Amino acid sequence: MARPFRFGVNLLTSAPAAEWRAKCRRAEELGYDVILVPDHLGMVAPFPALVAAAEATERPRLGTFVLNAGFWNPALLAREVAATDALTGGRLELGLGTGYVRAEHEAAGLPYGSPRERVDHLRRTVRELERLLGSADHEPRPAQSRVPVLIGANGDRMLRLTAEHADIAAFTGARPGNTPGTLEPLRADELDERVARYHAAADRAEPAELNLLIQLVAVTDDPEPVLKPLLERQPALTPDEAQALPLVLAGPLEEVVAKVRAQRERFGFSYLTVLEPFMEAFAPVMERLREESA
């Protein structure tokens, strides 16, 4: 039986306190299940933003999407996670990743490392968090007995790590591009292979929830204009190929809803995250999917 849908919005833009609270309340009003924040220099600081989001809302879960493990010492991160979970009343979901923007590490005076070194550091971080937060002696104590862990993954070693440790397996639907700090979208057959690789490594009694980050949402009878920036960045794609990408939801409402359902059937993605610029555009899609499930 398919998992019920969950929907999250990743809030990218920092704002003064009143504006931030209003934005979080609007996400709750629209029906989002999870309010998320990223971990990039120049964007909102994750943990204080989530505490403020909790104060402004009642229902949504709250998560990082995703923490750049290279920015964090595991012991200090465990303190932040436990305190934030306690201050949000046990609503935290901890998203983790390796980080992919070298310039941010250089700006912070932190080593970037090779892909292998970044994955190794994330593995150590995950294991230390499990040890520290699982200890009855750790202070502060989180509100939840286990803070759910989401890991964003695409490469083989990351997918194995996700299969071993994550409650939520997050797929970007993209791979690192040729230009540093950029991503290139995966076609459906390529994403099939990545999801299959994850399942081959997963051996767990309770299957993880599968998440997909949606990069573009447009409910419209004429999707070509909204696809134009993507096509300019990816000149090898035709408009039809761009519209068919798993991370793109563009077209009439019924077609977008049908694509979301089809991707849950094909890949197992029951938890979708959209970016802040598309928070309002995705709302009618959520509403229609919930009407159909009622």
Secondary structure, DSSP 8 states (H G I E B T S, - for coil): -----EEEEE------HHHHHHHHHHHHHHT-SEEEE---TTS--HHHHHHHHHHH-SS-EEEES-EEGGG--HHHHHHHHHHHHHHTTS-EEEEEE----HHHHHHHT-----HHHHHHHHHHHHHHHHHHHT-TT-SS--SSSS--EEEEE-SHHHHHHHHHH-SEEEE-SEEE-SSTT-EEE--HHHHHHHHHHHHHH---SS--EEEEEE-EEEE-S--HHHHHHHHHH-TT--HHHHHHSTTEEEE-HHHHHHHHHHHHHHH-EEEEEEEGGGHHHHHHHHHHHHHHH-
